[in-house]
Amino acid sequence: MASSAVVRPRIALRHRLAERGVDRTLLLLLPAVVFVVALFIYPFVYGLQLSFQPQPGSEAVSRYGSGPFADYRNFFGDAYLRDTIWTTLKIGLPAALFNVLASVPIAYRMRGRFRGKRTVTTILVVPITLGTVLTAEGLLAFMGPTGWLNRILLDIGIVDHPVRLTHNYWGVVFSLVITGFPFAFLLTLSYLTGIDPTLERAAATLGAGWWQRFRTITLPLLAPGLAITFCLSFVLAFSVFPSAIMVGEPARQTRVISIAAFHAAFEQYDYSMASAIAMIMGAVELIVIGLVLGWRARLYRGATGGKG
């Protein structure tokens, strides 16, 4: 009798937890939780606390003392470091915006059925498998001073001297567009295919043209998905590093914030300063993402009609 009296409350508690979705199947989440904690949360917390511990003898300590915000004051007090934020934004924002805008008409056309759709989709997605280093090498071979493009332009007499399309701002932007467009295209295509096509058909029966249908039906439903696509594309572009070095001008025109963090960590061996730069980099990304998501919330409220 005593044992049954103990077992019954346990069974009742188990049933109450199961009704709330708490059961043994939650143990399946344990590997994912460990993965997130080990590879994301712990490095972030460690880097955050390290950024408030200026390294003795560093430039930040010599200029601002050993206070917890010395590295941050050193970053914003040095124009050469501070300007890396604006430089990175000038590269990342246009590249992400172009990728999103260019993906819309192509994905809009690709959502239907036609012959050769798989082949065209494969061609559009292939650049995502190349990686930034191989893409940069290809840009140097094709658009460099002695590349194929400049040779053709010189041979047919369009230009008198090679056009500088690499080792500057445009070289980095081209690289980000090539590697980032497939990602934006796939996301946009997934959102578009999630919108019920009968909505446009109903509008067509009422006499609405394709532009009116797209502007009043498809675009409002697609806008929340485009905001998410832009945020993800921006994060990828903002963290640019290999392209800024290989096809950019890392000492001046394309000295992005990731290069500043690399310089602090692996050339000056000032890991606290590098952590502070990484925290600033993350804060800028969160500000931009917050603004975009705030615009998204004001623009549209409700479901997007499917996967979006």
Secondary structure, DSSP 8 states (H G I E B T S, - for coil): -HHHHHHHHHHHHHHHHHHTT-SGGGGGGHHHHHHHIIIIIHHHHHHHHHHTS--TTSHHHHHH-S-TTHHHHHHHH-HHHHHHHHHHHHHHHHHHHHHHHHHHHHHHHHTS--TTHHHHHHHHHGGGGTHHHHHHHHHHHHHSTTSHHHHHHHHTTS-SS----SSSHHHHHHHHHHHHHHHHHHHHHHHHHTS-THHHHHHHHTT--HHHHIIIIIHHHHHHHHHHHHHHHHHHHHT--HHHHHSS-TTTTT--HHHHHHHHHHTS--HHHHHHHHHHHHHHHHHHHHHHHHHHHHH--S--SS--
